[in-house]
Amino acid sequence: MAELAINPNSRIPALTDVDKNGKEIQIFESGAILEYLVAQYDKDHKVSYPYNSPEYWETVSWLTWQMAGVGPMQGQANHFASKESTSLLRFAGEQVPYALNCYVHETRRLYRVLAITWPRAPRATSSATASPSPTLPYSPGGLLSIDEFPHVKKWLYTLLVCPGFEEGCNAPGPHRYLNMNDMSEEELNSIAASLGTWIIDAMKRDAEA
């Protein structure tokens, strides 16, 4: 498959660029892409910090925290979530209470880490501050709300008005996470149905590979 030439893991995001010698290079995984972009294109450190400075390592810590924590934990919470008021399921196809509780509780704990720590250690908008923002607005199955964490919500909406940030969130398609909390059960299940077949088919292909 053509995408394997860009990302051997066959997932998004992935990036191609041309180095100073005119050779095409491939970067995959969101954290690696962010590190690459600031290293190559943020020489004035508008959204990053000088290498090996204390702020640089704090940025790396938060970026890694997002990649190892918020991203996968909230992703799994959303996968298993169904609203408590209904038996309609999202993507899992079956109710797995242990998995749902595990991932929702861990997502809430990670939100709490951000809510407690971020106000005490303010930093300029950076690659690390931007990394968890795409998925934070949507509460898994209505079981967790960003409204529980005012500092996190304030930080998110501050990012949304930064130049270029909203444009980036809406590429390649509209960013709908902010609207999903206000959608009806019918609308959410319609989205799940449109994506569910693709997810299940992809899982089957992966299992057979």
Residue, then its C-alpha position, 0 to 999 in steps of 0.5 A: m500500500a502506498e501509505l506504507a511508504i510514508n508510515p510503516n504503521s499505516r496510520i495517521p498522522a504522517l508527514t512528508d517534507v524535503d530536507k536541505n539536500g532536496k531529499e524527501i523524508q517521512i515523519f510519522e506519529s504526532g509527537a515526532i511530527l511536532e518535534y520535527l516542525v519546531a526543530q525545522y521551522d521555529k528557529d525563533h522559538k515562537v512556539s518552542y524553547p531552545y534545546n536543552s533549556p529547562e523549558y524545553w525538557e518541560t515541553v518534552s515531558w508534557l508532549t510525552w504525557q499526552m502521547a502516552g496518556v491522554g491520547p490513548m486513554q481517551g481514545q479507548a474511553n470514546h471507543f467503549a463509551s455509550k451514554e448511561s441513559t441508553s443502551l445504544l453503543r458507539f464503536a465497541g459493538e458490545q458493553v464492556p463495563y470494566a473497560l469503560n470504567c477503566y478508561v473513563h476514570e484514567t481519562r478523568r485522572l489525566y484531566r485532573v493532572l492537567a487542571i492542577t499542574w497547568p495553572r501553577a506552571p504557565r508556559a507560552t503556547s507551544s507544541a506541547t500545549a497544542s498536542p492534547s487539544p483536538t480530543l479534549p473537548y469531547s467527553p466520552g459517552g457523556l460520562l466525563s465533561i471538560d466543564e469539571f475542569p475550568h482551567v483546562k477549558k479556559w486553556l482550550y478556548t484560549l488556544l482556539v483563538c490563536p492564529g492558525f490554530e483553528e485552521g489546523c484543527n479543521a484540516p483535512g476536514p471540519h473539527r467537530y469535537l466541540n459540537m459533539n457534546d451538544m449532539s443528540e443520541e441519534e446524531l452521535n450514533s449516526i456518526a458512529a455508524s458511519l465510522g463503525t464499519w471502517i473501524i471493524d473492517a480495519m481491525k479485521r485486516d490487521a488481524e489477518a495481516 
